[in-house]
Amino acid sequence: MARIKKIGVFTSGGDAPGMNACIRAVVRTAIHDGLEVVGIRQGYQGMLESNFWDMSARDVGNIIHIGGTILKTARCLEFKTPEGTKKAYDNLRSYGIDALVAIGGDGTANGASRLSLTHGIPVMCIPGTIDNDLYGSDFTLGFDTATNTVIEAIDKIRDTAASHNRLFFIEVMGRDSGCIALRAGIAGGSEAVLLPERDTAIDELIEKLSSHANNHKSSSIVIVAEGDKNGGAYHVAERVKEKFDFYDSKVTILGHLQRGGSPSSFDRVLASRLGFAAVRALLNGKDRQMVGLRGNAIVLTPLEEALHFSHFKLEDDLLEMINVLSI
């Protein structure tokens, strides 16, 4: 505990609901344990520019319910170079920062790992990404909130779909991960879900929609993850229209709507647990770990392992459930 006196905390990559709740937990836990805390604005870019903020417990008051991140975030190509990494480390050390808590996705974790390996600064990473695609945690910060946002949109779109005998294609975020699409598809009662992890032929989708129509379904909703191999919701809709004109087809792209908004109760509690655990782990001599939730327990996963197994495996029962429950 004597070795670490000042902790830096930052967010990087895409923002996610719950990041502010996590910052709050890191700051207040560190101060409670007798440490100084420095907020690093704009992630790795802020390290290169010494954009540092000496934070107090009051600085993180009334932020637990706010989406986004008060520390801001930015992409930084310069940090990926050896010269950029060294400059960031030199700035951290000149400000007296002994250890880091990084909140973000795999790019954030990769940067923290490289900084720690190259220059020896202790780091703990917290998975903050709506994609839920980091190994080492059943759920990542923001995933629950983003999924709830999608479900709310599906519910409203279904009202219109049912009223007009329409077929809606709803595109959700998930370039490499179908976690949002799969869970939102089940919770929203969709008729089909197209995922990056699975090849779904258009002919197969048309056959399923035809079967639904024959079973007197007057409307249908298809959830399409943006990384689906068929090319996204617009492309899928155009190909379906060519062979299947029973419905009036519409496309909705939810886009960055899914990133914002007040975090859910689940994400606020998860953020608080992970932030608290990250500080305590550093004080207990842990380094280069991903703090995550497995079952209902907080666990640490070595960064090399978390980054090697970077994609979350979709649950087999949920994949089967989509077909069974949509008849």
Buried (B, 14 or more C-beta within 10 A) or exposed (E): EEEBEBBBBBBBBBBBBBBBBBBBBBBBBBBEBEBBBBBBBBBBBBBBBBBBBEBEEEBBEEBBEBBBBBBBBBBBEEBBEEEBBEBBBBBBEEBEBBBBBBBBBBBBBBBBBBBBBEBEBBBBBBBBBBBBBBBBBBBBBBBBBBBBBBBBBBEEBBEEBBEBBBBBBBBBBBEBBBBBBBBBBBBBEBBBBBBBBBEBEBEEBBEBBEEBBEEEBBBBBBBBBBBBBBEBBEBBBBBBEEEBEBBEBBBBBBEEBBBBBBBBEBBBBBBBBBBBBBBBBBBEEBBBBBBBBEEEEBBBBBBEEBBEEBBBEBEEEBBEBBEEEBE
